[in-house]
Amino acid sequence: MTLAASLFPLLCWLSYAVFAGWLERRRPSLSIIMGAQRKRWVRNAVRRDTPLDAILSGNLMSAVSFFASTTVLIILAVIAVLGQVDSVVDAVSVMQPELDLTKAAVERHIIIFLIMFVMAFMAFTLSLRQFNHFCIMLGAADHADEADQEEIFIMAALNTLAARNFNHGIRVYYFAIAMIAWFVSIWAGIIVSVLVFGSILYREFFSAARELVAGLKQDVPKPRG
């Protein structure tokens, strides 16, 4: 049961992308809708020769860089905790006296926690690289001539891919709450995982922000499938 509770937040995080992709075939998500706005941004950006787009791109990359750097610090902190497992076991035993929690179970949970943040770091660095490619292509666009539609599509697609990877990394922080709740109670870890899953799903598909953006007259891409 302790192993299942440790793996549950990780499985929820991995399965969210699959479930969201299935749901997007029936109802466009906020990410899908914003993808149309990203294409609109690129279409307008190639028509103007101002520093505005460089500033916007820089702000996006700064946010990704911040989370990538923060994730590295968390990874180092978790590795340090692995060297103090005995103290963690004692603390968990106080919070869960009825549970005969072994040192191996705590080590396993911390390692799973570490794996999640390593994967988040990889998602953030990939996002940063894709935003970098987007900036290069945006800078290479010729503002004097009519922009190539294929070029606009590729730039918008790169921007959307970068945003998706960024969101994938951000979700680790949400499900990390469930990993922390596991130390209080293994059932708390499972319950929090379900609540986080539902919360993210609501924000992406049913939130007020999604409804507001969906209300704009725009060329929303058709759901995949």
TAZI-V966391 format. One record per pair of residues at least 24 apart in sequence whose ideal C-beta (glycine too) atoms are under 10 Angstrom apart, sorted by the first residue. I is the first residue (numbers start at 1). J is the second residue. If there is no record, write none. Layout:
i/j
I/J
I/J
This chain:
i/j
1/99
1/105
1/186
1/187
1/190
2/96
2/99
2/100
2/101
2/102
2/104
2/105
2/106
2/108
2/109
2/182
2/186
2/189
3/104
3/105
3/108
3/109
3/112
3/186
4/186
4/189
4/190
5/105
5/109
5/178
5/179
5/181
5/182
5/185
5/186
5/187
5/188
5/189
5/190
5/193
6/105
6/106
6/108
6/109
6/110
6/111
6/112
6/113
6/179
6/182
6/186
6/189
7/108
7/109
7/112
8/112
8/175
8/178
8/179
8/182
8/186
8/189
8/190
8/191
8/192
8/193
8/194
9/109
9/112
9/113
9/116
9/172
9/174
9/175
9/176
9/177
9/178
9/179
9/180
9/181
9/182
9/189
9/190
9/192
9/193
9/194
9/196
9/197
10/112
10/113
10/115
10/116
10/119
10/172
10/175
10/178
10/179
10/193
11/175
11/193
12/171
12/174
12/175
12/178
12/190
12/192
12/193
12/194
12/196
12/197
12/200
13/116
13/119
13/120
13/168
13/171
13/172
13/174
13/175
13/176
13/178
13/179
13/193
13/196
13/197
13/200
14/116
14/119
14/168
14/171
14/175
15/197
16/167
16/168
16/171
16/174
16/175
16/196
16/197
16/200
16/201
16/204
17/164
17/167
17/168
17/171
19/197
19/201
20/167
20/200
20/201
20/204
20/205
21/223
21/224
21/225
22/223
22/224
22/225
23/201
23/204
23/205
23/223
24/204
24/205
24/221
24/223
24/224
24/225
25/222
25/223
25/224
25/225
26/205
26/223
26/225
27/204
27/205
27/206
27/210
27/214
27/223
28/205
28/210
28/213
28/214
28/220
28/221
28/222
28/223
29/201
29/203
29/204
29/205
29/206
29/210
29/214
29/223
30/167
30/203
30/204
30/205
30/206
30/207
30/209
30/210
30/211
30/212
30/213
30/214
31/160
31/163
31/164
31/167
31/204
31/205
31/210
32/160
32/204
32/205
32/210
32/214
32/220
32/221
32/222
32/223
32/224
33/209
33/210
33/211
33/212
33/213
33/214
33/215
33/216
33/218
33/220
33/221
34/159
34/160
34/163
34/209
34/210
34/213
34/218
34/220
35/156
35/157
35/159
35/160
35/161
35/163
35/164
35/220
35/221
36/156
36/160
36/213
36/216
36/218
36/219
36/220
36/221
37/156
37/159
37/160
37/213
37/216
37/218
37/219
37/220
38/134
38/155
38/156
38/157
38/158
38/159
38/160
38/162
38/163
39/152
39/153
39/155
39/156
39/157
39/159
39/160
39/218
39/219
39/221
40/152
40/156
40/216
40/218
40/219
41/138
41/152
41/155
41/156
41/159
42/134
42/137
42/138
42/141
42/147
42/151
42/152
42/153
42/154
42/155
42/156
42/157
42/158
42/159
43/147
43/149
43/152
43/153
43/155
43/156
44/147
44/152
45/138
45/141
45/143
45/147
45/152
45/155
45/156
46/137
46/138
46/141
46/142
46/143
46/145
46/146
46/147
46/148
46/151
46/152
46/155
47/141
47/143
47/146
47/147
48/143
49/141
49/143
49/144
50/143
53/135
53/138
53/139
53/141
54/135
54/138
54/139
56/138
57/131
57/132
57/134
57/135
57/138
57/139
57/159
58/131
58/135
60/127
60/128
60/131
60/134
60/135
60/159
60/162
60/163
60/166
61/127
61/128
61/131
61/132
61/134
61/135
61/162
63/124
63/127
63/128
63/131
63/166
63/170
64/123
64/124
64/125
64/126
64/127
64/128
64/129
64/130
64/131
64/132
64/162
64/163
64/165
64/166
64/169
64/170
65/124
65/125
65/127
65/128
65/131
66/124
67/120
67/121
67/123
67/124
67/127
67/128
67/166
67/169
67/170
67/172
67/173
68/120
68/121
68/122
68/123
68/124
68/125
68/126
68/127
68/128
68/166
68/169
69/121
69/124
70/117
70/120
70/121
70/124
70/173
71/117
71/118
71/119
71/120
71/121
71/122
71/123
71/124
71/125
71/169
71/172
71/173
72/117
72/118
72/121
72/124
72/125
73/117
74/113
74/114
74/116
74/117
74/118
74/120
74/121
74/172
74/173
74/176
75/113
75/114
75/116
75/117
75/118
75/120
75/121
77/114
77/117
78/110
78/111
78/113
78/114
78/115
78/116
78/117
78/118
79/110
79/114
81/106
81/107
81/110
81/113
81/114
82/106
82/107
82/110
82/111
82/113
82/114
84/110
85/110
88/183
91/183
92/182
92/183
92/184
92/185
95/183
95/184
95/185
95/188
96/182
96/183
96/184
96/185
96/186
96/188
98/185
99/185
99/186
101/183
101/186
105/182
105/186
106/182
106/183
109/179
109/182
109/183
109/186
109/189
110/179
110/183
112/179
112/182
113/172
113/175
113/176
113/179
113/180
113/182
116/171
116/172
116/173
116/175
116/176
116/179
117/169
117/172
117/173
117/176
117/179
118/172
119/168
119/169
119/172
120/168
120/169
120/170
120/171
120/172
120/173
120/175
120/176
121/169
121/172
122/165
122/168
122/169
123/164
123/165
123/166
123/167
123/168
123/169
123/170
123/171
123/172
124/165
124/166
124/168
124/169
124/170
124/172
125/165
125/169
126/161
126/162
126/164
126/165
126/166
126/168
126/169
127/161
127/162
127/163
127/164
127/165
127/166
127/167
127/168
127/169
127/170
128/162
128/165
128/166
129/158
129/162
129/165
130/157
130/158
130/159
130/160
130/161
130/162
130/163
130/164
130/165
130/166
131/158
131/159
131/161
131/162
131/163
131/165
131/166
132/158
132/162
133/158
133/159
133/161
133/162
134/158
134/159
134/160
134/161
134/162
134/163
135/159
160/221
167/200
167/204
170/200
171/196
171/197
171/200
174/199
174/200
174/203
175/200
